[in-house]
Amino acid sequence: MKLAVLTAGGVAPGMNAAVRAVAQKAFSLGWEVVGVEDGFGGILEERFSPIDRSRLGGLMHRGGTFLGSGRSKAVREKEGQERAAQRLEEEGIGGLVVIGGGGSLTSAKALGEAGVEAVGIPATIDNDVPGTELSIGVDTAIDTAVGAIDQVRGTAISHNRAHIVEVMGRSCGYLALMSAIAGGAEVALIPEFETEPGEILRFLEEAYERGKSHFVIVAAEGAELSAQELQEYINEAEGTYEADLTSVGHIQSGGDPTSTDRILAARLGSAAVEALAEGEAGMMVGVSGEETRRIPLDEVVGKERPLDPDMYTLAQVLAEMEK
């Protein structure tokens, strides 16, 4: 069998490790593997490149994706999906592994409806894909954000300031919330929960009265109250703290993957090929505890992974305890 693998959508650390795992598992079954360059558009443009073991060396620890990533408007339309299915058939490809986030998995499902034997692997630093506890890239992104929070805290302490750290997350606050908990931040601003600026200002004043020399706020970029708006509000209030702002930006989606992401990528890459080998296309592979599981793409696409409100409560409790 000839298997194709592609990475699409936003880049997530561990994508290369996932491609490697897909290829190694396929080789163990005696299959041939080709990489699709630059996402779904590479199918339509017939940009297929053979992958052999010589191309896999050193991929485990590399960030980004050596196949390239991209989005394709054409593949979102039925005509484009049918053309993509035809291109894969002409290339003699019998199975496709798609590595990416919600949009990429949506396209994988659509190609399946056009006749492609496709399996999806969740890879997004937002960790917003339902059906899996973790997506590839999340652990690395949290580590990167926490590193920035740790670095900023020293400056905040030295200058007796409030410091706002903006992290990625346009519609999902998982990354911001977990970074805030792990980094010991006093406040987490996330899209799922609205926070009034006056509330934060009161919290600032109370913290100062308790003798706290600094104040760290982690804000998701998609929070209702933006990081910049909050900074302006705090500074205009002329309270006890001045506010600085640091945006962590795309370094969260880059960098070398952590060992956790490398192991997760290895597990899911192998599981995706196993699903195809056992005739179970139309699936996404994910993890639940120590188990690897298969979830129909129908149950993933168009669905949301809700944020655990208990974790938000925990972040508030830990902030209240912080001195």
Summary of the structure (lengths in Angstrom):
residues: 323
radius of gyration: 21.8
end to end distance: 60.6
largest distance: 71.1
contacts: 1213
relative contact order: 0.17
helix: 45%
strand: 19%
